[in-house]
Amino acid sequence: MTEIRTPRLLLRRWLPDDDLVPLAEIQADPAVMSRIGDGAPRSLDDTAEDIERWEEEWDDEGFGIFAVELLGSGELAGAVGLYVPEAPPGIAGHIGIQWRLGRQFWGQGYAAEAAQASLEFALQDRGIDRVVAAAAPEDASSMKLLHKLGMAATGEDEGLRLYAIDLTEYEG
C-alpha cells in the first residue's frame, strides 16, 4: 500500500468503506467543488465512482489521487495527488496535480503540504519528469499554491491558466 507521511498528514490509498461518507460530505460542498470539473457538488454515488476511478488509476498508472488524513485525529481532510486530465486540451493526457480539501481545512497549509509530497512522490518514486495543472484566473488561492510548488504559468486554455513544472528542476 502506497503511503506518504508528512509532518501533519498521511497520504494513502482509499478505503471505500471508511472514506466514502467523509469524502462525499466534502464533495457535496459547493464551495469545495466550485473550481473542480463542471463546478457541481458531487453526490454519494458520484463520490463512490470517483474513489473507484482513482483506485483504478492507481492500479493502471502506478499513481493517483491520495486520501489525505490528519495524523493527529485520523480525520479525512480531502484528496490530493496525481491524475491524467481529460481537459482542457493544453494539459489533456499529461500528468496533472489536483487537490480538494474540506472547507474546515482551508488556510492551514494542508493543501501545500500534501501537494508538495505528491510532487516529490512523482519525481522520486515514479520517475515522472513533468507535472501540469490548471486553475481558474479568479482562483487566487490555487494559483498561489501552484507558484509555491514552483510551477510556472505556460498559457491559457478554455478560460483556465495552465501551469507546469519540470521535475528535474524541482527543489521541493
Residue pairs with C-beta under 8 A, 6 or more apart in sequence:
1 12
1 13
2 12
2 13
2 58
2 66
3 10
3 11
3 12
3 13
4 10
4 11
4 12
4 66
4 117
4 118
4 120
4 121
5 11
5 71
6 113
6 114
6 116
6 117
7 113
8 70
8 71
8 72
8 110
8 113
9 68
9 69
9 70
9 71
9 77
9 110
9 113
9 114
9 117
10 68
10 69
10 70
10 71
11 66
11 67
11 68
11 69
11 80
11 81
11 114
11 117
11 118
11 121
12 66
12 67
12 69
13 55
13 58
13 64
13 66
13 67
14 51
14 54
14 55
14 67
15 67
16 48
16 51
16 52
16 55
18 76
19 51
19 67
19 76
20 44
20 47
20 48
20 51
21 44
22 75
22 76
23 47
23 50
23 51
23 67
23 76
23 78
23 79
24 42
24 43
24 44
24 47
24 48
25 102
26 32
26 76
26 78
26 79
26 100
26 101
26 102
27 33
27 41
27 42
27 46
27 47
27 50
27 100
28 41
28 42
28 43
29 41
29 102
29 103
30 41
31 103
32 41
32 78
32 100
32 101
32 102
32 103
33 39
33 40
33 41
33 42
33 100
35 135
35 136
35 139
35 142
36 98
36 100
42 50
50 79
54 64
54 65
54 79
54 81
54 83
55 64
57 63
57 64
57 65
57 83
57 84
58 64
61 84
62 126
63 81
63 82
63 95
63 121
63 122
63 126
63 128
64 81
64 82
64 83
65 79
65 80
65 81
65 82
65 83
65 98
66 79
66 80
66 81
66 114
66 118
67 76
67 79
68 76
68 77
68 78
68 79
68 80
68 101
68 110
68 114
69 75
69 76
69 77
70 77
70 110
76 102
77 101
77 102
77 105
77 110
78 99
78 100
78 101
78 102
78 105
78 110
78 111
79 98
79 99
79 100
79 101
80 97
80 98
80 99
80 100
80 101
80 111
80 114
80 115
80 118
81 97
81 98
81 99
81 114
81 118
82 95
82 96
82 97
82 118
82 121
82 122
82 126
82 128
82 131
83 95
83 96
83 97
83 98
84 93
84 94
84 95
84 96
85 91
85 92
85 93
85 94
85 96
85 132
85 134
86 92
87 158
88 134
88 157
88 158
88 160
88 162
89 157
89 158
90 134
90 154
90 155
90 156
90 157
90 158
90 162
91 132
91 133
91 134
91 157
91 162
91 164
94 130
94 131
94 132
95 122
95 128
95 130
95 131
95 132
96 131
96 132
96 133
96 134
97 115
97 118
97 119
97 122
97 131
97 132
97 133
97 149
98 133
99 111
99 114
99 115
99 145
101 110
101 111
105 111
106 141
111 145
112 145
112 148
112 149
115 145
115 149
116 149
116 172
119 131
119 149
119 165
119 167
119 170
119 172
120 170
120 172
122 128
122 131
122 167
123 129
123 167
123 168
123 170
128 167
129 166
129 167
129 168
130 164
130 165
130 166
130 167
131 151
131 164
131 165
131 167
132 154
132 162
132 163
132 164
133 146
133 151
133 162
133 163
133 164
134 157
134 160
134 161
134 162
134 163
135 142
135 143
135 146
135 160
135 161
135 163
136 142
136 159
136 160
136 161
137 143
137 159
137 160
137 161
143 161
146 163
149 165
150 165
150 169
150 170
150 171
151 163
151 164
151 165
152 163
152 164
152 165
153 161
153 162
153 163
154 162
154 163
154 164
155 161
155 162
156 162
